[in-house]
Amino acid sequence: MSGENQRVDAPRTPDARPVTPPGRPTAPVPMQAAAPAPSRARRLAAPVLYVAGAVAAFAYVGTVDPNEPGHYPVCPLLRLTGVLCPGCGGLRSAHAFAHGDLAAAFGSNALAVVGYFLFAGFMAVWLVRALRGGPVPRVVLRPAYWWALGAVVLLFAVVRNLSFGSALAP
């Protein structure tokens, strides 16, 4: 028997259905029913839990004073090298922020206070969208923005350790 007379079967999927070549019409696919929209309580659950966690953290730091020794660990970078990291003073900043003393909060760690406001803004947007049934806000940054953010944090860390930037030190 020569190879010319052999019959070639059409390719098949793993479940033995014939594969339809591109450009040929296929049988209509039945539409599935759309999933019901989540309830308002379900949409609000995640942002409310995040806000509750942040409020609980600020309440704890607001009641347990980080200015008194022995309550929180010391920054390992500060202890080992004497250099202030970008987060040094963050707990003191959160304590002052929880007590409404914005000037003291900025004096302890200005970068942390900016972060508190950014977090609050993001959470407000998320809560409003959840109430209205909109999508969850997504923060998608290009790599250049991540590098810029890292540069700002590094610059903050360097400047607060120099004599002219002592106002940024806690």
C-alpha positions in Angstrom: 0.0 0.0 0.0 1.4 3.4 -0.9 1.2 6.5 1.2 -1.1 8.2 -1.3 -4.1 5.9 -0.6 -4.0 6.3 3.2 -6.9 8.1 4.8 -6.0 11.0 7.1 -8.4 11.7 9.9 -9.1 15.3 11.0 -7.4 16.4 14.1 -9.3 15.9 17.3 -9.5 17.6 20.7 -8.7 15.5 23.9 -12.5 14.8 24.2 -12.6 13.3 20.6 -14.4 16.2 19.0 -13.1 17.3 15.6 -11.1 20.5 15.6 -12.7 23.2 13.4 -10.1 24.8 11.1 -9.9 28.6 11.3 -12.3 30.5 9.0 -15.0 27.8 9.1 -18.2 28.5 11.0 -18.7 26.7 14.3 -21.8 25.6 16.1 -23.3 28.3 18.3 -22.1 28.2 21.9 -25.0 28.3 24.4 -24.8 31.5 26.6 -24.3 31.0 30.3 -26.4 33.0 32.7 -24.5 36.0 34.1 -23.5 35.6 37.7 -25.7 37.7 40.0 -24.1 41.0 41.1 -22.7 40.8 44.6 -24.7 42.4 47.4 -23.8 45.8 48.8 -22.6 44.1 52.0 -20.4 41.8 50.1 -18.9 44.7 48.0 -18.2 46.7 51.2 -16.7 43.8 53.2 -13.1 44.1 51.9 -12.7 47.9 52.2 -14.4 48.0 55.5 -12.1 45.3 56.9 -9.0 47.2 55.6 -10.3 50.4 57.2 -11.0 48.5 60.5 -7.5 47.1 60.5 -6.0 50.5 60.0 -8.2 52.0 62.7 -7.2 49.2 65.1 -3.5 49.7 64.4 -3.8 53.5 64.9 -5.8 52.9 68.1 -3.2 50.5 69.5 -0.3 52.9 68.6 -2.4 55.8 70.0 -2.8 54.1 73.3 0.6 52.5 73.7 3.1 55.4 73.5 6.2 54.6 71.4 8.0 57.5 73.1 8.2 55.4 76.3 11.0 52.8 76.1 10.3 49.1 76.2 7.0 49.0 74.3 8.3 48.6 70.7 11.6 47.2 69.3 14.3 49.7 68.2 15.1 50.0 64.5 17.9 47.5 63.8 19.6 49.8 61.3 19.6 52.6 63.8 20.8 50.3 66.6 23.7 48.8 64.5 24.8 51.7 62.4 23.3 54.9 63.9 21.7 55.7 60.6 18.1 56.6 60.4 16.1 54.4 57.9 13.1 55.9 56.0 10.7 54.3 58.6 12.4 55.6 61.7 10.0 57.7 63.7 7.0 56.1 61.9 5.4 54.8 65.2 5.9 58.2 66.9 4.4 59.7 63.8 1.4 57.4 63.9 1.0 58.1 67.7 1.0 61.9 67.1 -1.4 61.4 64.1 -3.8 59.4 66.2 -3.9 62.2 68.7 -4.5 64.8 66.0 -1.1 66.5 66.4 -0.2 66.8 62.7 2.9 69.0 63.3 4.4 66.4 65.6 3.5 63.7 63.2 5.3 65.5 60.4 8.3 66.1 62.7 8.6 62.4 63.5 8.3 61.1 59.9 7.0 63.3 57.1 7.0 60.5 54.6 4.8 58.3 56.8 2.2 61.1 57.1 2.1 61.4 53.3 1.6 57.6 53.2 -1.3 57.9 55.7 -3.1 60.5 53.6 -2.5 58.4 50.4 -3.9 55.3 52.1 -6.9 57.3 53.3 -7.6 58.7 49.9 -7.3 55.2 48.3 -9.6 53.7 50.9 -12.2 56.6 50.4 -12.2 55.9 46.6 -12.6 52.2 47.2 -15.5 52.7 49.7 -17.3 55.0 47.4 -16.9 52.7 44.4 -18.1 49.7 46.6 -21.2 51.7 47.6 -22.0 52.5 44.0 -21.3 49.0 42.7 -18.3 50.1 40.7 -15.0 48.3 40.1 -12.2 48.0 42.7 -9.7 50.8 42.1 -6.4 49.5 40.8 -3.1 51.1 41.2 -1.0 50.0 38.3 2.3 51.9 38.1 4.8 51.6 35.3 8.3 50.6 36.3 9.5 54.2 35.9 7.1 55.3 38.7 8.3 52.5 41.0 11.9 53.7 40.4 10.8 57.3 41.1 9.1 56.2 44.3 12.2 54.3 45.4 14.4 57.4 44.6 12.1 59.6 46.7 12.4 57.2 49.6 16.1 56.9 49.2 16.5 60.7 49.0 14.4 61.1 52.1 16.6 58.5 54.0 19.8 60.2 52.9 18.7 63.8 53.5 17.4 63.1 57.0 20.8 61.7 58.0 22.7 64.8 56.8 23.2 68.0 58.9 21.1 70.2 56.7 18.2 67.7 56.7 18.0 67.4 60.5 14.5 68.8 60.4 13.4 65.5 58.8 15.0 63.4 61.6 12.7 62.3 64.4 
